[in-house]
Amino acid sequence: MKIKAAVVEQQGAPFVIKDNIELALLHPDDVQVHMVASGICHSDEALRKGDAIIGYPIVLGHEGSGIIEKVGSNVQSLKVGDHVVLSFYACGICENCLKGVPTQCLNYAENNLSGVRPDGSSHFTENDHHVADMFDQSSFTTTTVVRERNAVKVPDDLDLRKLGPLGCGYVTGSGTVLNTLKPKPGDTIAVFGTGAVGLAAMMAGKISGCTKVIAVDIIDDRLALAKELGATDTINSRQTDDVVAAIQALTNGRGVNFCVDTTGITPVMEDSIKALCQGGVSATIAVTPNHIDLDTWNDLCVNDKSVVGVVNMGDSIPQIDVPRLIEFYRQGMFPFDKTEKFYQFEDINTANEASIKGETIKPVLIIDPDYQF
């Protein structure tokens, strides 16, 4: 069937809305999803500009939400009419998947970042020519086909337009804290960067019972929102001579138990390690080509600090973690929608530029303008 999709023709090119993209046929393990909305993530921008290359032309997008309109013959957990959030694909049968860590799926890259479907066929074509996909999903489309494992059923009494980013940005930040770092009540945490991922990590720190939740950024408006969402303290690093000293001053000179860096900027990542107390752990989760200078003796040995990398999606199991975040949201503990701003699908380049410039924390494209909540 012909669908409308936002296509990046070549590395660094803008998105072009096309209405002649051919969608692949439904396989037995697939569901066909009518797209309602999709968040824009910095990973989309990384692929658009070529920091990581799958291939061009490509249809990006991996924070989609929609309504199932067809199901394959082998699908068991979903039905026509279900509201779903789309996330990554894990094979479910490799050693790591069987251990319950699908973000470390041994076939992750092949299934999510190869530009083709898990069986090697094209997800999309234009005039019989291959168009690459992303995350076996590509949510910048009016309709898409995904594996059953890509889709997470969500309640139909919530505004579906808001929920798509739960499939990546929000679950990545919160999962880094809830699944990987696992702070205890009374611990302390600092989050560097207050975009969608950072704010999700910060809110998860608050949910975990951290008594100090410190947000670090260079934009006052974002820091004000961080305070509204639960930060106990904020630091504008552009206006502070020594961020590490400022964090230590807020923690009786010790430093924090945990840090999360979402910036990928070398000096900031290094500060996230220096700001730890003895035995502290820093998680680096930015998509970045940058490196850090690590003092393995003083930091890792003498002070017993740890630096952990966290696979995108925050070590999450979407079918478990997304419903958990929704429950936190219902209870007023995870108000992620305060970070969102809606844009029409045709304004995708404007929305993406607003994200790049930091003017909008989480742009959400309204793909179906007729959706009513």
Phi, psi and omega in degrees: 000151178276136178228169173260136182212153174269117187247135170260113188286323182204167185306126177082356182285156176287167174288140176236124178280121179237146181246017182240024180276131181268126180268140180297156178289156180288129173266166184303329181264011185259161166232145176259129188240126170281116186281133177260317183200168175205135171286158171254130184242156178296338175293326175299316180294322179300320179285323180299316185271354172098014175298326170226134188243122172267318183147156181230149356293159183215146171255117183265192181102127180210024176232052188271154172223143182190192184236129181290130179244347174210149175229146177285166186294337181263358184287130184244328189263354184228157180217166178302134180098345179295141172272134185223152167252138182261142179220198185286170178250130173238142188293328178085354185235352178283172183302315183289321176299318180292338175279355180087024179235071185294339177292342176256023178312130182294343178251020186302306183298317180299322185272337185245334188232025178260347180086358179231171178287164182305333179270004178091356180275167181281134174285321182225150172221157174227116184053044178069010177256140183299137171237124186291154176246178178226130176058027183050037187218294181052080187273358174278057184215159175280334176212142175219165176240129181225162173291155177306322182292341178286339192254138177240121179291136180232159182298144182269007176262008177250153181292109185297335181296332184275341198272340186308314182297349173298337183283348178217282189304311184287324180285333177293309181295312182291321181295326177303321180278308188286325185261326187259302183284319177052059177295154177259158174307132182098346176288173180233150183214143173238137180241123181262115183099120183245047166281197183299316181294315181296317179293325176295319177297319180297315179295325177293325175298320177295315179300325183286348179096017177296133182276339171236119176237103189254122179258131182238126179200179178247000184245116185300321181298321179291322178293325176296320177294320178302319178297318179296326184271000173130357177296135176279332182212152177228149178227123172272106187291340177285334183256007182241127183295321185222099183294320181298315179297323179295320178292320178296324179295331180277351184233038177056033176082358186274323193097174185265158176290325185221145170231149172232123175254125178246005186269324184074010179271128189307307181297328180288317177300320179293322176297326181294337176274317180296332184280357181281148169282173177299130182083006182282166183230132176246131178253126176254122187229014180277149171277105188208148173270001187282158180239166179237155174263110187251127177275092188294330181282301185290318183281306188278321184270298185296314184263001172056035178276160178229145172240123181241140170268143180236122178301142174314144185089005169059043179052037186265160165248102190308322182293343176258314188286322180296312175300326177296317178295323178297321178293319174300320179298315180300327182273003178079013184264348185218067185281063185299332185292347176289348179267352191265151171220131183275141173226150174287150182307318182294344181261028186301321180291323176296316180296318180294320179295322178296326177291315181300318183281352181081012180285331177233129181289309180225095174290138176235123179275128175271104185275324176252099183289348181268355178298134179237138177243000000 
